Amino acid sequence: MPSKRILFISNGHGEDNHTSHVIQTLRQLCPSVEMAAMPIVGEGKAYRSLDIPIIGPTQTMPSGGFFYMKRLYLLKDFQSGLIGLTWRQLQAVLQYAPNCDLIMATGDFVSQTFAYLTKRPFVSFISCLSALYEGRLPINPLLWHDLNSSRCLTVFTRDSYTASDLQRQGIAKAQFGGIPALDRLVPAGKDLHLKPDRKAIALLPGSRMPEAARNFCLQLQLVVEIAKLMPLGFQFRAALVPNLMDQLDEIAQSQGWQLNQGILTYSPPGSSLEESPLVEVRCYSDAFSDILYYSDLVIGMAGLAVDLAVAIGKPIIQIPGEGPQFTYQFAEAQTRLLGISAQTIGTGPATPEILRQAARRVVETLQDADYLAKCQENGPGRFGPPGASERIARFVLTSLGEIE
């Protein structure tokens, strides 16, 4: 009996990540299923890391997929060949799809429309859309048509509120999926050298370069402001992508820090060599889960990573950057999605005064036991329970007739 074949279509880095966790679970449950992917945004690194064949052309655009944050980015994408690239990707999907038993589309109307046009049955995961932003999910006519078609077997959502909202709007097939990455957010036992008597603060500057490097520079400036208020109060751990780790020496020099074996230290100008540094930041590229789990607060300038932190009950302080992703518009939208767990300081790229305000808010937040307890309830209530990758994988395999 020939193996069943699935094509995964996604339009966004977070969407690739969500899908990669479903793929890992599918491999565990049914190794014989053949899988291929078409990432519409970026290079599809999440798929490549799993050795999933990519069926069409990929290219990183200037906006990084976040052109909706600023129209100028969309113009730059057009100049870089966005329309031609999208057309070639669609042609690759339409050529490959007739050999597939099922399509899974993760993302907004772009990936869903690609899936619909294949004329194959498809599973929808609208991971980037949520009714939590506005209380009701506005659905454009094209997406409404795709989701209500008989080809769409079900519509998975990231949060249960959105599933209920879609059902109220008439999409009865909508159901709660969750955040697949949450299922693998398990501490690996990495030694973070944490002192038990001091609060731990995680730094999440994002994963897309060069923006992540700019964000991390802002976060280091914020750390200095926090340390001025509480010189011995906190310990800082940064979860960085390998490309950012490679630039630490350059970043240290530009920000006035010292780097020694992944540890950044800062001493105020004029300090003697005998004096202890004002503050240190330990940086890791292989300890994301551990840093998230053992932190008391997160300074976040990311998307999915911040969602995961909120899901396990962590409070978030956000400072806007220059973008293209983590602008004030993105941070403000995150605040609406994440509820009380996220606080955004400032309404534009962080200035020295905004950094001082954010430092004060960090100290106040970690001293507010009632607020911290509410964050512990809010996150799991919005994004739980875990198990998204298995819920989605089992539905896919049931649809293929591989399991009952």
C-alpha positions as CSV (number, residue, x, y, z in Angstrom):
1,M,0.0,0.0,0.0
2,P,1.6,3.3,-1.1
3,S,2.5,5.9,1.6
4,K,0.1,8.8,2.2
5,R,1.6,12.2,1.3
6,I,1.0,15.6,2.9
7,L,2.0,19.0,1.6
8,F,2.4,21.8,4.3
9,I,1.9,25.4,3.2
10,S,2.8,28.2,5.5
11,N,3.2,31.9,5.2
12,G,5.4,33.2,8.1
13,H,8.3,32.2,10.3
14,G,6.1,31.6,13.3
15,E,3.8,29.5,11.0
16,D,6.8,27.5,9.9
17,N,7.6,26.9,13.5
18,H,4.1,25.8,14.5
19,T,4.0,23.4,11.5
20,S,7.4,21.9,12.3
21,H,6.2,20.7,15.7
22,V,3.2,19.1,14.1
23,I,5.5,17.4,11.6
24,Q,7.7,16.0,14.5
25,T,4.6,14.5,16.2
26,L,3.4,13.1,12.9
27,R,6.8,11.4,12.5
28,Q,6.5,9.8,15.9
29,L,2.9,8.7,15.4
30,C,3.2,7.5,11.7
31,P,6.7,7.4,10.3
32,S,5.5,6.1,6.9
33,V,3.7,9.4,5.9
34,E,5.6,11.3,3.3
35,M,5.8,15.1,3.8
36,A,6.9,18.1,1.8
37,A,6.5,21.9,2.4
38,M,6.1,25.2,0.7
39,P,7.1,28.1,3.0
40,I,5.8,31.3,1.4
41,V,7.8,33.7,3.6
42,G,11.6,33.3,4.2
43,E,13.8,30.4,3.5
44,G,11.9,27.8,5.5
45,K,14.6,27.0,8.0
46,A,12.2,25.2,10.4
47,Y,11.5,22.7,7.6
48,R,15.1,22.4,6.4
49,S,16.2,21.6,9.9
50,L,13.9,18.6,9.8
51,D,15.0,17.6,6.3
52,I,11.5,18.2,4.9
53,P,11.7,18.7,1.1
54,I,10.8,22.2,-0.1
55,I,9.0,22.1,-3.4
56,G,9.3,25.6,-4.7
57,P,11.4,28.8,-4.6
58,T,12.1,30.6,-1.4
59,Q,13.5,34.1,-0.7
60,T,13.9,36.4,2.3
61,M,12.2,39.7,1.6
62,P,13.2,43.1,3.1
63,S,10.1,43.1,5.4
64,G,10.7,39.6,6.7
65,G,7.0,39.1,6.2
66,F,6.0,42.0,8.3
67,F,5.1,44.5,5.6
68,Y,1.7,45.2,7.2
69,M,3.6,47.1,9.9
70,K,4.8,49.7,7.5
71,R,3.7,50.3,3.8
72,L,7.3,51.2,2.9
73,Y,8.3,47.6,3.6
74,L,5.7,46.3,1.2
75,L,7.1,48.6,-1.6
76,K,10.6,47.2,-0.9
77,D,9.2,43.7,-1.1
78,F,7.6,44.5,-4.5
79,Q,10.9,45.9,-5.7
80,S,12.6,42.6,-4.6
81,G,10.3,40.5,-6.7
82,L,7.5,39.6,-4.3
83,I,4.8,39.2,-6.9
84,G,6.9,37.0,-9.2
85,L,8.1,34.9,-6.3
86,T,4.5,34.3,-5.0
87,W,3.4,33.3,-8.5
88,R,6.2,30.8,-8.9
89,Q,5.4,29.4,-5.4
90,L,1.8,29.0,-6.4
91,Q,2.7,27.2,-9.6
92,A,5.0,24.8,-7.6
93,V,2.1,24.0,-5.2
94,L,-0.4,23.4,-8.0
95,Q,2.1,21.1,-9.8
96,Y,2.9,19.1,-6.7
97,A,-0.6,18.9,-5.0
98,P,-2.2,16.4,-7.3
99,N,0.2,13.8,-5.9
100,C,-0.9,14.6,-2.3
101,D,-3.6,13.0,-0.2
102,L,-3.9,16.1,2.1
103,I,-2.8,19.7,2.4
104,M,-2.2,21.5,5.7
105,A,-2.2,25.3,5.5
106,T,-0.8,27.3,8.4
107,G,-1.3,31.1,8.4
108,D,-3.7,33.7,7.0
109,F,-5.7,33.9,3.8
110,V,-2.6,33.6,1.6
111,S,-1.7,30.0,2.7
112,Q,-5.4,29.1,3.0
113,T,-6.1,30.3,-0.6
114,F,-3.1,28.3,-1.9
115,A,-4.5,25.2,-0.2
116,Y,-8.0,25.9,-1.6
117,L,-6.7,26.3,-5.2
118,T,-5.1,22.8,-5.1
119,K,-8.6,21.3,-5.2
120,R,-7.4,18.8,-2.5
121,P,-8.8,18.4,1.0
122,F,-7.0,20.6,3.5
123,V,-6.6,21.2,7.2
124,S,-6.5,24.9,8.2
125,F,-4.5,26.3,11.1
126,I,-5.0,30.0,11.3
127,S,-2.3,30.4,13.9
128,C,-1.6,34.1,13.3
129,L,-5.3,35.1,13.6
130,S,-7.1,35.7,16.9
131,A,-10.4,37.2,18.1
132,L,-8.5,38.3,21.3
133,Y,-7.1,41.3,19.4
134,E,-10.6,42.9,18.9
135,G,-13.1,40.7,20.7
136,R,-14.2,39.3,17.3
137,L,-12.2,38.0,14.4
138,P,-12.9,40.0,11.2
139,I,-12.6,37.6,8.3
140,N,-12.1,38.9,4.8
141,P,-14.4,37.5,2.1
142,L,-11.6,35.4,0.5
143,L,-10.6,33.7,3.8
144,W,-14.3,33.2,4.6
145,H,-14.8,31.4,1.3
146,D,-11.8,29.2,1.8
147,L,-12.7,28.1,5.3
148,N,-16.3,27.4,4.5
149,S,-15.5,25.3,1.4
150,S,-16.1,21.6,1.6
151,R,-12.4,21.1,0.9
152,C,-11.6,22.6,4.3
153,L,-11.9,19.7,6.8
154,T,-11.5,21.7,9.9
155,V,-10.2,25.1,11.1
156,F,-7.7,25.0,14.1
157,T,-7.2,28.1,16.1
158,R,-4.4,29.1,18.5
159,D,-6.7,30.0,21.3
160,S,-10.1,28.6,22.4
161,Y,-11.7,32.1,22.4
162,T,-11.2,32.3,18.7
163,A,-12.6,28.9,18.0
164,S,-15.8,29.9,19.9
165,D,-15.9,33.2,18.1
166,L,-15.7,31.5,14.7
167,Q,-18.4,29.0,15.7
168,R,-20.6,31.9,16.6
169,Q,-19.9,33.4,13.2
170,G,-21.1,30.3,11.4
171,I,-17.9,28.3,10.9
172,A,-19.0,25.2,12.9
173,K,-15.9,23.2,11.9
174,A,-13.6,25.6,13.9
175,Q,-11.9,24.0,16.9
176,F,-9.2,24.8,19.4
177,G,-5.7,23.8,18.4
178,G,-3.2,25.7,20.6
179,I,0.5,26.5,20.3
180,P,2.4,23.4,19.1
181,A,5.7,24.7,20.2
182,L,4.4,24.7,23.8
183,D,4.5,20.9,23.8
184,R,8.3,20.9,23.5
185,L,9.0,23.8,25.9
186,V,10.6,21.5,28.4
187,P,13.7,22.4,30.4
188,A,16.8,20.4,29.2
189,G,18.7,20.7,32.5
190,K,21.1,23.5,31.2
191,D,23.1,25.0,34.0
192,L,22.2,28.7,34.0
193,H,24.3,29.5,37.1
194,L,21.3,31.0,38.8
195,K,21.6,32.2,42.4
196,P,18.4,31.1,44.3
197,D,18.1,34.3,46.3
198,R,17.9,36.7,43.3
199,K,15.1,37.2,40.7
200,A,15.9,36.1,37.2
201,I,15.1,38.2,34.1
202,A,15.1,36.6,30.6
203,L,16.0,38.7,27.5
204,L,14.3,37.6,24.3
205,P,15.4,39.9,21.4
206,G,13.9,37.8,18.6
207,S,15.4,35.6,16.0
208,R,15.6,37.5,12.7
209,M,18.8,39.2,12.0
210,P,19.8,42.0,11.8
211,E,16.8,43.2,13.8
212,A,17.5,40.9,16.7
213,A,21.0,42.5,17.1
214,R,19.4,45.9,17.3
215,N,16.8,44.7,19.8
216,F,19.5,43.1,21.9
217,C,21.5,46.4,22.0
218,L,18.3,48.1,23.3
219,Q,17.8,45.4,25.9
220,L,21.4,45.8,27.2
221,Q,20.8,49.5,27.6
222,L,17.7,48.7,29.6
223,V,19.6,46.2,31.7
224,V,22.0,49.0,32.7
225,E,19.0,51.2,33.8
226,I,17.6,48.3,35.8
227,A,20.9,47.7,37.5
228,K,21.2,51.4,38.4
229,L,17.9,51.0,40.3
230,M,18.7,47.6,41.8
231,P,22.5,47.0,41.7
232,L,22.3,43.5,43.3
233,G,18.6,42.8,42.7
234,F,18.4,40.7,39.6
235,Q,20.3,38.3,37.4
236,F,19.9,38.3,33.6
237,R,19.9,35.5,31.1
238,A,19.7,36.0,27.3
239,A,18.2,33.4,24.9
240,L,19.9,34.2,21.6
241,V,20.0,32.6,18.1
242,P,23.4,31.4,17.0
243,N,23.8,34.2,14.5
244,L,23.4,36.7,17.3
245,M,25.9,34.9,19.5
246,D,28.4,35.3,16.7
247,Q,28.0,39.0,16.9
248,L,28.4,39.4,20.7
249,D,31.9,40.8,20.5
250,E,30.9,43.5,18.1
251,I,27.8,44.3,20.2
252,A,29.8,44.5,23.4
253,Q,32.3,47.0,21.9
254,S,29.5,49.1,20.5
255,Q,27.6,49.2,23.8
256,G,30.6,49.6,26.1
257,W,30.4,46.1,27.6
258,Q,33.0,43.4,28.1
259,L,32.6,39.9,26.7
260,N,34.2,36.8,28.2
261,Q,33.0,33.3,27.2
262,G,29.4,34.2,26.6
263,I,29.2,36.5,29.7
264,L,28.7,40.2,29.1
265,T,29.7,42.6,31.9
266,Y,29.1,46.3,32.2
267,S,31.1,48.7,34.4
268,P,30.2,52.5,34.3
269,P,32.7,54.8,32.7
270,G,35.4,55.8,35.1
271,S,35.2,52.6,37.2
272,S,38.5,51.1,38.4
273,L,39.6,47.7,37.3
274,E,39.3,46.5,40.9
275,E,35.6,47.3,41.2
276,S,33.0,44.6,40.5
277,P,31.0,45.2,37.3
278,L,27.6,46.9,37.8
279,V,25.8,44.0,36.0
280,E,26.3,40.9,33.9
281,V,24.3,39.1,31.3
282,R,24.9,35.4,30.6
283,C,24.1,34.5,27.0
284,Y,23.0,31.1,25.6
285,S,22.0,29.8,22.2
286,D,20.9,26.4,23.5
287,A,18.9,27.1,26.6
288,F,15.7,28.8,25.5
289,S,13.3,26.5,27.4
290,D,15.4,26.6,30.6
291,I,15.7,30.4,30.5
292,L,12.0,30.8,30.0
293,Y,11.0,28.3,32.7
294,Y,13.4,29.6,35.4
295,S,12.9,33.4,34.8
296,D,10.6,35.5,37.0
297,L,10.1,38.1,34.2
298,V,10.7,38.4,30.5
299,I,11.9,41.4,28.6
300,G,10.5,40.4,25.2
301,M,11.0,41.8,21.7
302,A,9.7,38.8,19.8
303,G,6.4,37.1,18.7
304,L,6.1,33.4,19.3
305,A,8.8,33.3,22.0
306,V,6.8,35.9,24.0
307,D,3.5,33.9,23.4
308,L,5.2,30.9,24.9
309,A,6.4,32.8,27.9
310,V,2.9,34.1,28.6
311,A,1.5,30.6,28.2
312,I,3.5,29.4,31.1
313,G,2.6,32.3,33.3
314,K,5.4,34.8,32.9
315,P,5.0,38.6,33.0
316,I,6.3,40.5,29.9
317,I,7.9,43.9,29.6
318,Q,8.1,45.1,26.0
319,I,10.0,48.1,24.6
320,P,9.4,48.9,20.9
321,G,12.3,48.8,18.4
322,E,12.9,50.0,14.9
323,G,11.4,46.9,13.2
324,P,10.5,45.6,10.8
325,Q,8.8,43.2,13.2
326,F,9.0,44.5,16.7
327,T,7.6,48.1,16.3
328,Y,5.2,49.8,18.6
329,Q,2.3,48.6,16.4
330,F,3.4,45.0,16.8
331,A,4.0,45.4,20.6
332,E,0.6,47.1,21.1
333,A,-1.2,44.3,19.2
334,Q,0.7,41.8,21.3
335,T,-0.6,43.5,24.4
336,R,-4.2,43.0,23.2
337,L,-3.5,39.4,22.4
338,L,-1.7,38.6,25.6
339,G,-3.9,40.5,28.0
340,I,-2.6,41.6,31.4
341,S,0.6,39.5,31.1
342,A,2.2,42.0,28.7
343,Q,3.1,45.6,29.4
344,T,4.4,47.9,26.6
345,I,6.5,50.9,27.6
346,G,6.6,53.8,25.1
347,T,4.8,54.4,21.8
348,G,7.8,54.5,19.5
349,P,11.4,53.2,19.2
350,A,12.8,53.2,22.7
351,T,14.6,56.4,23.8
352,P,16.7,56.8,27.0
353,E,13.7,58.1,28.8
354,I,11.5,55.1,27.7
355,L,14.3,52.8,28.9
356,R,14.3,54.5,32.3
357,Q,10.5,54.1,32.5
358,A,10.8,50.5,31.5
359,A,13.4,49.9,34.2
360,R,11.1,51.3,36.9
361,R,8.3,49.1,35.6
362,V,10.4,46.0,35.8
363,V,11.2,46.7,39.4
364,E,7.6,47.5,40.3
365,T,6.3,44.4,38.5
366,L,8.6,42.0,40.3
367,Q,7.5,43.5,43.6
368,D,3.8,43.1,42.8
369,A,2.8,39.6,44.1
370,D,-0.9,40.0,43.2
371,Y,-0.1,40.9,39.6
372,L,2.4,38.1,39.2
373,A,-0.3,35.7,40.5
374,K,-2.7,37.0,37.9
375,C,-0.1,36.3,35.1
376,Q,0.1,32.7,36.3
377,E,-3.6,32.4,35.7
378,N,-3.9,34.5,32.5
379,G,-1.4,32.8,30.3
380,P,-2.5,29.2,30.7
381,G,-6.1,30.4,30.5
382,R,-5.5,32.0,27.1
383,F,-3.3,29.5,25.4
384,G,-3.7,26.2,27.3
385,P,-3.9,23.4,27.7
386,P,-0.8,22.0,26.0
387,G,-1.0,19.2,23.4
388,A,-1.6,21.2,20.2
389,S,0.9,19.2,18.1
390,E,-0.7,15.9,19.0
391,R,-4.3,17.2,18.6
392,I,-3.5,18.5,15.1
393,A,-1.4,15.5,14.1
394,R,-4.1,13.0,15.2
395,F,-6.7,14.9,13.2
396,V,-4.5,14.8,10.1
397,L,-3.8,11.1,10.5
398,T,-7.5,10.4,11.0
399,S,-8.3,12.3,7.9
400,L,-5.8,10.2,6.0
401,G,-7.3,7.0,7.4
402,E,-4.0,6.1,9.1
403,I,-5.6,6.0,12.6
404,E,-9.2,5.8,13.8
